Amino acid sequence: MSSSLTGDDIAELAQSLKTLDTLYSAKLAEKKEGLETALKKLEEHQTKDAAWVTEVREWADAVDELDRKLRMLSNKQSRLEEQRALGGPAASDAESSLAQLALEQHHTLGEKVRTHDARLRSARSRWLGETSEISNSRPSSRANTPLQVRSRDLTGTAAGGSRLSGGAPAPPPPPMAMPPPPPPMGDSESSGKSKRESESETRAWRRLQKSPALDPERDGHVLRVLRALRKKAARVLDLGALELRSPAQADLLLEAASLSHSLMTLDLNGLALNDKRVARLADWLRGNRTLVRLSVSACELSPEDAAVLCGTFGENRTVNLLNLSHNNLGEVGARALADALKENTALSSLNLTNTELNSFGVGLLATALRESHHLYYLNLSECQAGDDGVCALAGALEHSEQLRSLHLAHNGIGEKGCAALAAALQKTQVELLNLSGNPLGPSGALALSELLAQNQLCLQTLDLSDCCLQADGVSAFGNALRTNSSLRSLDLSANLAGSGAALALADGLRANAHLGELELRGNHLLEEGMAHISEALEQNTGLHLLNVVGNHIGREGAARLAQALAVNRHLGELLMGGNSIQDAGAVAIGDALKKNSTLSRCDLELNNIGNEGAAALARGLLQNTTLKVLALPWNRIGMAGTRALSDAFSDRSCAVSRVDLEGNDVNSEAARLLANSLTANLSVTHLNLAHNSLRSDGVSAFGRMLSRNKTLTNLTLKRTGFSDEGASQLAAALKRNGHLQALDLSENRIGKQGALSLAEALKLNQALASVDLTDNPLTEEGRQALDEVHDRNTKLVFSFQPRD
């Protein structure tokens, strides 16, 4: 295209407009008589004539086509004018005159289109009785744009929230492949069809929102979900977590999900899926282009229904995370899924936990895996695979180039299956292997440990908890650690290792600088075994997490571990709950904290620690600058221990941010001391005081604290025995507090007055994201007041039910 407006361009534009005007005028003259006759017939008889309807629709399509060409010409004219404005040579007077004439003709023709189009639409509206449908037959002037951001999670649960107690972290999720963009649509025909479909969907949305299954007063949460889906503001929908009052509501929401064009995650966990629901879901999945994650765990699927659902994934190309766990797939479902996997190129994560596949079903999937090369995460735990199923799977693993995470827990795998699996893993890139709960025995452990010792596996995370390894099997892995350089996390919990195996593990830890996490829960290490591990910790430079929960190490074992902590400069997390270390062990740990400079988490749950031990730990906190998490739940800490801890929290040098004192002897007086210490505290963000007898007096003290505290974000006061008085004090504080994000007040005695006070406070509070009032006698009036707050603030996640 020329960079300036030339005479040829203007002449071409004028000729195009003239041709279009001639065509349009001829079309008007040709249709005018028929249109007037039809209008007269409409007014006189008010009956439908199929031929006339067809003719009118053809006329509308012609107008749409003319209008499209007008827009094209208008765009061309605009581009020419823009280029001219950018500094191109000026046109001659004749050219300018011709351009002006062309522009006037363009505007005249456009006005004709608008006038006659309005007349046409009025006639069609009266004839068909569906004004909105006819008015939407024109192509849309705006392109359909996908949502760019997720507005909020509609699961009813607060996001995030880390634990204070032990437990291995969940494996990282597989990479998510975004759904492909929709194919381009035609100009007028496809756009008109899209508009008509949109109008049909509009009527469907109105019908759903006015359904007799919904009570506006009792089902506000369901109506909020419907509104979010209709406005394309919902990217995640957890249908299983919603409190639905009837099966009709479940059907209603499933239909709404199928109408949505924004959902990327659909969670139906726990929702019974009958034949009708499965058919609706399957039809939707075949044509859906946005859904990325689908979870139908524990949905009571029969093998036949599972087959129908699984069959859709031979056609669906967007879902890459599928959870079918805790359903009965059987042979029929397994075969349908295997066939779908051969065609599917999108699935990267597949969870089939407890789907009753047995060895034959696992064999069918293994055959499919030879042709499917896209899976990154595969979970076949509790599938009754046995040695035969795992041997079949092992033969297919070498073809799964993308597989990184494989879960085979609780499958009855013995020595034979473990040996076949170990041999196959040498040809894969699997980084995470979960074999927990299988009777591998010492021989199975030996097959894996030998390959690890020779660094012939890519494994970084290995879970062998509860695998009957016994002392010989655990010792084999201790020996493998001396030379292995790939493992980063090893779980050998509940294998009856005994203190003898601890010696081999200690030797491995001395030589290994790569292993970062070691789980040894429930291995009966005793004091002697803990002494071996502790001695190795003094030299180890790689371990950052050690879990020795439930090993009966007692006071002496804790004292020996404390000595190691005083010199170790690498361990960051220590979990040693359930070891009955008592006050003497806690005193030793407290003394070690004064010298340790790396520990960030210390979990001493259920250790029979009293006031003396708590005071020693408090003294250690005053000289420690790294500990962030202190978990002391279910001990015997009372007034004196709480006072010592409160004094430590009052000190500006204390770095602790998470404190767990659940299930201790903290009463209302001790609660006041703790609350006072937190008034000006700048470090504590999470506090758990559940199952303590705070009563209303103690909770009121925390209300006063919240009025001034600017650090605390999570507060748990579950089952602390307070009533409306304490709730009202908390409510008064929430009106001023702008930092607290999560508040758990469940299982208390909050009634109508407390609920009303909290509702008034929450109207003003903009910081809270989660409030749990479950199992409180709120009364219907209190619940309604809280519902009104939720209607105003949809970002707030509420959990509450009146006590029965």
Buried (B, 14 or more C-beta within 10 A) or exposed (E): EEEBBBEEBBBEBBEBBEEBBEEBEEBBEEBEEEBEEBBEBBEEEEEEBEEBBEBBBEBBBBBBBBBBBBBEBBEBBEEBEEBBEEEBEEBEEEBEEBBEEBBEBBEEBBEBBEEBBEEBBBBBBBBBEEEEBBBBBBBEEEEEEEBEEEBBBBBBBBEEEEEBBBEBEEBEEBEEBEBEEEEEBEBBEEBBBBBBEEBEBBEBBEEBBEBEBBEEEBBBBBBBBBBBBBEBBBBBBBBBBBEBEEEEBBBBBBBBBBBBBBBBBBBBBBBEBBEEBBBBBBEBBEEBBBBBBBBBBBBBBBBBBBBBBBBBBBEBBBBBBBBBBBBBBBBBBBBBBBBBBEBBEBBBBBBBBBBBBBBBBBBBBBBBBBEBEBBBBBBBBBBBBBBBBBBBBBBBBBBBEBBBBBBBBBBBBBBBBBBBBBBBBEEBEBBBBBBBBBBBBBBBBBBBBBBBBEEBBBBBBBBBBBBBBBBBBBBBBBBBBBEBEBBBBBBBBBBBBBBBBBBBBBBBBBBBEBBBBBBBBBBBBBBBBBBBBBBBBEEBEBBBBBBBBBBBBBBBBBBBBBBBBBEBEBBBBBBBBBBBBBBBBBBBBBBBBBBBEBBBBBBBBBBBBBBBBBBBBBBBBBBBEBBBBBBBBBBBBBBBBBBBBBBBBBEEEBBBBBBBBBBBBBBBBBBBBBBBBBBBBEBBBBBBBBBBBBBBBBBBBBBBBBBEBEBBBBBBBBBBBBBBBBBBBBBBBBBEBEEBBBBBBBBBBBBBBBBBBBBBBBBEBEEBBBBBBBBBBBBEBBBBBBBBBBEEBBEBBBBBEBBE
